[in-house]
Structure formats: C-alpha cells, structure tokens
Amino acid sequence: MSLLEAGGLRPLRLGGKSLLPVVQGGMGVGVSAHRLAGSVAALNALGTISSVDLRRHHPDLMERTRDLAPGQAATQAAKIAINDANLEALEREIVAARRLAGGRGMLAINVMRAVSEYAPSVTRSLECGIDAVVVGAGLPLDLPDLAKDHPKALLIPILSDARGVQLVLRKWERKKRIPDAVIIEHPGLAGGHLGAAKVADLHDPRFDFENVIPQVVGLLRDAGVESEVPVIAAGGIRSFADIARLQALGAAAVQLGTPFAVTLECDAHAEFKRVLADAGEDDLVEFTSVAGLPARAVNTPWLRNYLKAESRLQSVAHVKPRCTLAFDCLGQCGLRDGLASWGQFCIDKQLAAALCGDLKKGLFFRGAGALPFGKQIRSVCELMTRMLTPPPAMLAG
C-alpha cells in the first residue's frame, strides 16, 4: 500500500475496505482458482475464482464423474452428478482461497451469465460467504434477487458501455440495490468472451476507455451514486502508466487477466502459462465462440484447424439431442443447439485441454498487449509491485 502514495495512485475503496487498485480477473476453466485468487487477496487486493468446471482441480471429483456418459437414459442423472461435483469443488476452492488470504483483501467469484448453472453457482458462493459476486457474459438483471438473503455480499456486473450500466442501474434500483462497483471491459483489448455483438464491433471507438469511462462516471453522478459505485477498467492494462491514465479518466481501479495468468501462482499448468507468455500481437485471433460472443485467443494448432473447418461445420450445424459432455455447461450452445452462426466446438473440452497445457487440443484465451515481464513467469507479488511502481522517467518528471 505504501507504493500507492509514492506513485500518486488512489486505493480502491470497496465494501468498507481500502484495497490495492489492481483487481485479478476471473479466468476459466480452472485458470483462476484458489491458489491465484488467495495469493492476490493476501496482498490486500481483490482475487477472483472463476466458477466454471472447477472439479477439474479435484481428482476425486473427476474420478466420481469420469464414467458419466451422455447416454439417453443416464443424461439427467449425469448432469446432476457433474453439476453437484462442480458445486462441491466451488465450495472447496472458496475455503482454500480464504485460508491463503489470511483475512486480507477480498475474494470474489466470477460467474458467466451464459452458463446454465449460473444461479446455483451464485447461490452456493453466497452461502460459502464469498465477499463479492462478479458476473459477465450477459446482463445479470436477476442478481439482486439471487443475493437478497446476503445483503453484505458485493454485486459487480461486467459491462462494456454506458448503456449497459444504465440498464442495470434502472433494473436493480427497482429491487432496492445498486451495483457495488462496475467493471468496464474493453472488448477490443480483453481476452476470452467479449462484450460486443459481433467480431466486427470489437474495435468500435465507442468502447474506448477515453469515451466510456467519463460517460459511465457521468451517468453514476447523475444518478447520485458516483461515490458508491467505483468504476473498474479491464482490458489490455499492462503498466503503472495505464493505471494512472485510467484513474485520471475517472476509474477507481483496473482489472488484469492475462498478466495474472502467467504468474507462478496461477492455477493452470506451466505449459499454459508459457503459451500465453510467448504469444505476440500477431499470434492473437478474434472469432465467434460457441457461446455466440466474440472471443480473443492465441492462434494455436487447434484453433487454426478449427477456423479452417469453421465454414463447413457451420453449414451442417444441427440441433443435438443432448450435450456431448452430459452437463450442458452453457445455457445456449452453438454446437448443441445447432446455431450456425455461432462456434461449432465444445468449449469445455478445449478450455480444459488448455488448462493442462495441451497445444493440440487447447483453446488459450489471451488479452491484447505485451505483458509486464515480457515472456517471463513471475510471482503475483512481483507483478503487483511492477504495476504499482512508476518507472524512473515518471519519477524524474
């Protein structure tokens, strides 16, 4: 925290706490689990567990669900068993992250609105005493209802423009809640699933922080809640100068994904981190995901092969009688539901392969921009120190 004062940065005031203004973004499948989130929180920042398919970090739960095939008669039983295993894993991860944090910082759960188990994941996290619930990949208009019995839990939507913030504010106010913060994610810079209607919209200037952040701050001011709802900027943030620039625009803090994914404490395999660290700007590809959202990832052998076959796969897209994995990870899925303009692959399989560092089968989401330590894999503490320390040139100026 002493670095903030020396560098002229402001702390993030959230839930009655004063935190470092660097939030760790949620990354699934299993990339940000208890080890990464707990390590970030231990430094007095906000660490985030991604809720999706966390059983993959627990051998006993994987063994319990290994032989559950999507056969006609067993589909519903398999779905229930896998969902129960994932909720058990979620609880274990929250407990383990809290132990690592040692009472410092805050812990959040990131739940995609697009996943079929969105509501159960939110509910279980709240029952486990999670500090904050972060929701992206869709408008979480029902989040206040899910959290009505947990008034102390912080509710934080991820949005990309002022219109989305205005809609959430209006709907939530009817439920006697306002967001405890809003994350403004730039779809042209972030990794993973992105908040634009289509790939062609990703670099629309209306998403630029210089436009969106003042608009959102002005909207919150007009609503009389500016001091109660800090704005957190996400996407492509890689340096102290980025944080200073965004705080000058009105943001209270920033959220990082990929820089945390290449730390020693990240919960993914070492080869996963190496793929992300080695990738340059020319290695990134924008495409339409199986969830129907634009996405940004490393152009690995699997992704190159998929994109070559995409047109053919879309031309024969058709409704499947059941999910190939038995548990319907997405509420709507291009592959399962035969949505021809959406991606035609199993996202859980490809993200799980990436978690294990499998280049031939993995989908490796990555945000834009050079990483703070280049191709080096460093610790969370070193990353935080780098992000919060002004370079000598700035100090001299």
Protein Blocks (a to p, Z undefined) as FASTA:
>chain_A
ZZmmmnopacddeehiacdfbdcddddehklcfklmmmmmmnopacdddfehkllmmmkl
mmmmmmmccbfklmmmmmmmmmmmmmmmmmmmmmmmmmmnnopajddddddfkbmklmmm
mmmmmmnopabdcdehiaffklmmmmmmmmkbccddddfbfklmmmmmmmmmmnopacfb
dcdddfklmgcjddbfbfklmmgmklpmklmmmmmmmmmmmnopmmmmccddeehiabfk
lmmmmmmnopabdcdfklmmmgfklcbdfklmmmmmmpcfklpccdddfkopacdddddf
klmmmmmmmmmmmmmgccdfbdfklnopafbdfklnopakbccddfklmmmmmmnopakl
pccdddedidfkljaccdfklmmmmmmpccfklmmZZ
